[in-house]
Amino acid sequence: MSDITNAWENLNTAVVVSDPDFNVTYVNKRGYEIFEALEIPGLKVGMNMANCHKPETMVKLKGIYQAFAEKKIKSHHYTADWSEGTLTIVAVPFFNGEALGGVVEMVFEGSLA
């Protein structure tokens, strides 16, 4: 395992990467732990995020991904409550040339403010 792979895999922050079609392409160990604690079904590599989110959430995500693709925004964040306090979710896009390559979501335990 390379140093960078080891760092992402063992980061004490959840990391979920998806492609432009909402297919999950990577989840680190902490990501699996947090989503299991949140009882969000279907989160695993190869699954579509539509299987993990409510339809109204997917509408919001589609708008965010579109804004990323059009380079109207560079990041998106929100907070959510869970049994251990607050989660801060930060999403940032990555690109393949000019096209949206996907989105990296990092789920931080606690507030970033």
LOSE-815430 format. One record per residue (C-alpha): z, x, y; residue number from 1. Coordinates in steps of 0.25 Angstrom, whole numbers. Layout:
<recs>
pz Z; px X; py Y; seq NUM
...
</recs>
This chain:
<recs>
pz 0; px 0; py 0; seq 1
pz -4; px 6; py 14; seq 2
pz 6; px 7; py 25; seq 3
pz 0; px -4; py 33; seq 4
pz 0; px -13; py 21; seq 5
pz 14; px -10; py 18; seq 6
pz 18; px -12; py 32; seq 7
pz 12; px -26; py 33; seq 8
pz 17; px -30; py 19; seq 9
pz 31; px -26; py 22; seq 10
pz 32; px -30; py 36; seq 11
pz 44; px -39; py 39; seq 12
pz 35; px -49; py 46; seq 13
pz 26; px -59; py 39; seq 14
pz 11; px -56; py 40; seq 15
pz 0; px -66; py 36; seq 16
pz -15; px -62; py 38; seq 17
pz -26; px -73; py 37; seq 18
pz -41; px -73; py 39; seq 19
pz -48; px -82; py 49; seq 20
pz -49; px -93; py 39; seq 21
pz -34; px -93; py 37; seq 22
pz -34; px -86; py 23; seq 23
pz -21; px -78; py 21; seq 24
pz -26; px -63; py 19; seq 25
pz -12; px -56; py 19; seq 26
pz 3; px -60; py 19; seq 27
pz 13; px -49; py 19; seq 28
pz 26; px -50; py 11; seq 29
pz 35; px -56; py 23; seq 30
pz 24; px -66; py 25; seq 31
pz 25; px -71; py 11; seq 32
pz 41; px -71; py 12; seq 33
pz 41; px -79; py 26; seq 34
pz 30; px -89; py 21; seq 35
pz 38; px -92; py 8; seq 36
pz 50; px -94; py 16; seq 37
pz 43; px -104; py 25; seq 38
pz 38; px -111; py 13; seq 39
pz 23; px -110; py 18; seq 40
pz 15; px -112; py 5; seq 41
pz 2; px -105; py 2; seq 42
pz 3; px -92; py 11; seq 43
pz -3; px -81; py 3; seq 44
pz -15; px -72; py 3; seq 45
pz -28; px -80; py 1; seq 46
pz -22; px -93; py 5; seq 47
pz -27; px -101; py 18; seq 48
pz -17; px -103; py 29; seq 49
pz -20; px -118; py 28; seq 50
pz -12; px -118; py 15; seq 51
pz 0; px -113; py 23; seq 52
pz -1; px -121; py 36; seq 53
pz -1; px -136; py 40; seq 54
pz -14; px -141; py 45; seq 55
pz -10; px -142; py 59; seq 56
pz -5; px -127; py 58; seq 57
pz -19; px -123; py 53; seq 58
pz -25; px -130; py 65; seq 59
pz -17; px -121; py 74; seq 60
pz -20; px -109; py 66; seq 61
pz -35; px -112; py 67; seq 62
pz -34; px -112; py 82; seq 63
pz -27; px -99; py 82; seq 64
pz -37; px -92; py 73; seq 65
pz -48; px -97; py 82; seq 66
pz -41; px -92; py 94; seq 67
pz -40; px -79; py 87; seq 68
pz -54; px -79; py 83; seq 69
pz -59; px -82; py 97; seq 70
pz -49; px -71; py 102; seq 71
pz -43; px -81; py 111; seq 72
pz -29; px -76; py 106; seq 73
pz -24; px -63; py 101; seq 74
pz -11; px -68; py 94; seq 75
pz -4; px -81; py 91; seq 76
pz 11; px -83; py 88; seq 77
pz 21; px -94; py 86; seq 78
pz 35; px -96; py 80; seq 79
pz 40; px -104; py 69; seq 80
pz 54; px -107; py 64; seq 81
pz 59; px -104; py 50; seq 82
pz 71; px -103; py 42; seq 83
pz 75; px -89; py 47; seq 84
pz 72; px -92; py 62; seq 85
pz 59; px -90; py 69; seq 86
pz 45; px -84; py 65; seq 87
pz 35; px -79; py 75; seq 88
pz 21; px -79; py 69; seq 89
pz 11; px -70; py 76; seq 90
pz -4; px -71; py 73; seq 91
pz -14; px -61; py 77; seq 92
pz -29; px -61; py 73; seq 93
pz -37; px -49; py 68; seq 94
pz -52; px -48; py 69; seq 95
pz -64; px -43; py 61; seq 96
pz -73; px -38; py 72; seq 97
pz -74; px -50; py 81; seq 98
pz -70; px -61; py 70; seq 99
pz -56; px -65; py 67; seq 100
pz -52; px -58; py 55; seq 101
pz -39; px -65; py 53; seq 102
pz -25; px -67; py 58; seq 103
pz -12; px -59; py 55; seq 104
pz 1; px -68; py 57; seq 105
pz 14; px -61; py 58; seq 106
pz 27; px -69; py 56; seq 107
pz 39; px -63; py 63; seq 108
pz 53; px -68; py 59; seq 109
pz 59; px -71; py 73; seq 110
pz 54; px -73; py 87; seq 111
pz 46; px -62; py 93; seq 112
pz 51; px -66; py 107; seq 113
</recs>
